Amino acid sequence: MIIIGELINASRKAIKAAIEAGDAAAIQQVAKDQAEAGADYIDVNAGIFVGQEPEYLKWLVETVQQVTDKPCAIDSPDPSAIEAALAAHRGTPMINSISLEKDRYDKLMPIIAGTQMKVIALCMSDDGMPQTVDDRMKIADTLVNGLVKNDIPVENIFVDPLVQPVSVDKAFGTGFINAIERIVAAFPGIHTACGLSNISYGLPARKFMNQTFMTMAIAKGLDGAIINPLDKKMMANIIAAEALAGRDNFCMNYLKAFRAGMFEG
């Protein structure tokens, strides 16, 4: 499972305050904590700062990469902010995300075309959020083919079928996980990813719902997630689910996690 640590997001009060204060130490502690907990990418988002996003996003990249060798997931639909962040980034980042919304697609594609950057392809179009598996597949097909035609290797593409709250429509949970299964089958070598927590919006015991949904999605082929890696129960569920899904040879990762005490309590 490719873990994208979600915690450096300006929509969180503590992160917003740290960015405004230029408190590099606070940002760096969150970055280090996520890296040590198993994050493969550190997501950086300064989207609430309209007009200042390019400056702040660049600062976040520089600040994070001073203390960890993990690449960043540069989280913005704004091409000027992404270009500013890319100018500061060392190594190969992830772009979070391109979609089939025309303005976003047309502006971001020239930035990522022909590169080795990882790209989250969000199943969203100008028609809005997809409602069915077929809707998701139609958008995914257009996005993936467009990216491949622009020299993005298929193995660098992470399709996000878009999680929506099951409290709104009982079919949204199965719609998402069935879309994962079809995407993996339709595009050999493709990755999938999502911001999973929206599934439980409006419900009690959200962490429990999220953990259960994660295991269901892994069984269908999900291999990337934008989550809080400091959530030890979620990380333990991921490790166990991957072992059960046949992605952990001789259960080595499971045994390592057991010896580290991840399944206690």
C-alpha positions in Angstrom: 0.0 0.0 0.0 1.3 3.4 -1.0 0.5 5.8 1.9 0.1 9.5 1.3 0.2 11.3 4.6 -2.6 13.8 4.7 -1.8 15.9 7.7 0.0 19.0 6.3 -3.1 20.6 5.0 -3.9 24.3 5.6 -7.5 23.5 6.2 -6.4 22.1 9.6 -6.3 24.9 12.2 -2.8 23.9 13.6 -1.3 23.8 10.1 -2.9 27.0 9.0 -1.5 28.8 12.1 2.0 27.3 11.5 2.0 28.4 7.9 0.9 31.9 8.8 3.6 32.1 11.6 6.3 30.6 9.4 6.7 28.0 12.1 9.0 25.5 10.2 9.6 23.4 13.3 5.9 22.6 13.7 5.5 21.6 10.0 8.7 19.5 10.1 7.5 17.6 13.2 4.3 16.6 11.4 6.3 15.6 8.3 8.7 13.5 10.4 6.0 11.9 12.4 4.2 10.8 9.2 7.4 9.5 7.6 8.3 7.5 10.6 4.7 6.1 10.8 5.0 4.7 7.2 4.0 7.5 4.8 5.6 7.1 1.3 4.6 10.6 0.3 4.0 13.7 2.4 1.0 15.6 1.0 1.3 19.4 1.2 -1.7 21.7 0.7 -1.9 25.5 1.1 -5.2 25.8 -0.8 -7.0 28.1 1.7 -4.5 30.9 1.1 -6.0 32.5 -2.0 -3.4 34.7 -3.7 -0.6 33.3 -1.5 -0.8 29.6 -2.4 2.2 29.5 -4.7 4.5 31.1 -2.1 3.2 29.0 0.8 3.2 25.7 -1.1 6.8 26.3 -2.2 7.7 27.0 1.4 6.0 23.8 2.6 7.9 21.7 0.1 11.2 23.3 1.2 10.4 22.9 4.8 9.3 19.3 4.6 12.3 18.2 2.5 14.7 19.6 5.0 13.9 16.9 7.4 12.8 13.9 5.4 13.8 12.2 2.1 10.2 11.3 1.4 8.8 13.0 -1.7 5.9 15.3 -1.5 2.4 15.0 -3.0 1.8 18.5 -4.2 -1.9 19.1 -3.5 -3.4 21.8 -5.6 -5.4 22.3 -8.8 -3.6 25.7 -9.4 -0.9 25.3 -12.0 1.0 28.4 -10.7 1.1 26.9 -7.2 2.2 23.5 -8.6 5.0 25.1 -10.7 6.3 27.1 -7.7 6.3 23.9 -5.6 8.0 21.9 -8.3 10.8 24.5 -8.6 11.7 23.7 -5.0 11.1 19.9 -4.9 14.0 17.5 -4.9 13.3 14.1 -6.5 10.1 12.9 -8.1 6.9 14.2 -6.6 3.3 13.2 -6.9 0.7 15.6 -8.3 -2.6 15.6 -6.5 -4.5 15.9 -8.8 -5.6 16.2 -12.4 -9.3 15.7 -13.3 -11.4 15.8 -16.4 -12.7 19.3 -15.6 -11.6 21.1 -18.7 -9.9 24.1 -17.2 -8.0 22.0 -14.7 -7.0 19.4 -17.3 -5.9 21.9 -19.9 -3.7 23.8 -17.4 -2.1 20.9 -15.6 -1.4 18.6 -18.5 1.4 20.7 -20.0 3.1 20.7 -16.6 3.1 16.9 -16.1 3.4 15.7 -19.8 6.5 13.7 -20.5 7.7 13.6 -16.9 8.2 10.8 -14.4 6.0 12.4 -11.8 3.3 10.3 -10.2 -0.2 11.7 -10.9 -3.5 11.2 -9.1 -6.2 11.1 -11.7 -9.5 12.1 -10.0 -12.7 10.9 -11.5 -14.4 14.2 -11.7 -15.6 16.1 -14.8 -17.4 19.2 -15.7 -20.6 17.2 -15.3 -19.9 16.9 -11.6 -19.3 13.9 -9.3 -19.8 10.4 -10.8 -22.8 8.6 -9.5 -22.3 5.0 -10.8 -19.5 2.6 -11.6 -20.1 3.2 -15.3 -19.7 7.0 -14.8 -16.4 6.4 -13.0 -15.1 4.1 -15.7 -16.0 6.5 -18.5 -14.0 9.3 -16.8 -11.2 7.0 -15.8 -10.8 5.7 -19.4 -10.6 9.3 -20.8 -8.2 10.4 -18.1 -5.9 7.4 -18.3 -5.7 7.5 -22.1 -5.1 11.2 -22.1 -2.2 10.9 -19.7 -0.7 7.9 -21.5 -0.9 9.9 -24.8 1.0 12.7 -23.1 3.8 10.3 -22.2 2.9 9.5 -18.6 3.7 5.9 -17.9 0.6 3.9 -16.8 2.5 2.8 -13.7 2.8 6.4 -12.6 -1.0 7.0 -12.7 -3.1 6.6 -9.6 -6.8 6.6 -10.4 -9.1 8.0 -7.7 -12.7 6.9 -8.4 -13.9 9.4 -5.8 -15.3 8.4 -2.4 -18.7 9.8 -1.5 -20.7 9.5 1.7 -22.6 6.3 2.2 -24.9 8.3 4.5 -26.2 10.1 1.3 -26.6 7.1 -0.9 -26.3 3.5 0.2 -24.8 2.6 -3.2 -21.8 4.9 -2.9 -19.7 2.4 -0.9 -20.1 -0.5 -3.3 -19.9 1.9 -6.3 -16.5 2.9 -5.3 -15.0 -0.5 -4.5 -16.5 -2.0 -7.6 -15.0 0.8 -9.6 -11.6 -0.1 -8.1 -11.9 -3.7 -9.2 -12.9 -2.7 -12.8 -10.1 0.0 -13.1 -7.5 -2.5 -12.0 -8.8 -5.0 -14.5 -9.1 -2.5 -17.4 -5.6 -0.9 -17.1 -2.9 -3.4 -16.2 -0.1 -1.8 -14.2 -2.3 1.1 -13.0 -2.5 2.2 -9.4 -5.5 3.4 -7.5 -5.8 5.8 -4.6 -8.3 7.8 -2.7 -9.1 10.1 0.2 -11.1 7.5 2.0 -12.5 9.3 5.0 -15.4 10.9 3.1 -17.2 7.6 3.1 -18.2 8.1 6.7 -19.2 11.7 6.6 -22.3 12.4 8.7 -22.0 9.2 10.6 -20.9 8.3 14.2 -17.8 6.1 14.9 -16.2 7.4 11.7 -12.8 5.8 12.3 -14.4 2.4 12.6 -16.3 2.9 9.4 -13.2 4.1 7.6 -11.1 1.1 8.7 -13.7 -1.3 7.6 -14.1 0.4 4.2 -10.3 0.3 3.7 -10.2 -3.4 4.1 -13.0 -3.9 1.6 -11.3 -1.6 -0.9 -8.0 -3.4 -0.5 -9.7 -6.7 -1.3 -10.8 -5.2 -4.6 -7.4 -3.8 -5.5 -6.9 -0.5 -3.9 -3.2 0.1 -3.5 -2.8 3.7 -2.5 -4.5 5.9 0.1 -4.4 9.5 1.3 -4.8 9.0 5.1 -3.5 9.9 8.5 -0.6 7.4 9.0 -0.5 8.2 12.7 -3.8 6.3 13.0 -2.3 3.1 14.3 -5.5 1.0 14.0 -5.9 2.1 10.3 -2.3 1.2 9.5 -2.7 -2.2 11.3 -5.9 -2.8 9.3 -4.1 -2.1 6.0 -1.2 -4.5 6.8 -3.6 -7.3 7.8 -5.9 -6.7 4.7 -2.9 -6.7 2.4 -1.8 -10.0 3.8 -5.2 -11.5 3.4 -5.4 -10.1 -0.2 -2.2 -12.0 -1.1 0.1 -8.9 -1.3 2.4 -9.9 1.5 4.8 -12.8 0.6 5.0 -15.2 3.5 3.2 -12.5 5.6 6.5 -10.8 6.2 5.0 -7.3 6.6 2.4 -8.7 8.9 4.9 -10.4 11.1 7.1 -7.4 11.2 4.1 -5.3 12.3 3.2 -7.8 15.0 6.7 -7.8 16.4 6.5 -4.0 16.5 3.3 -4.2 18.6 1.0 -2.8 16.0 -1.8 -5.3 16.8 -1.9 -4.7 20.5 -4.9 -3.0 22.2 
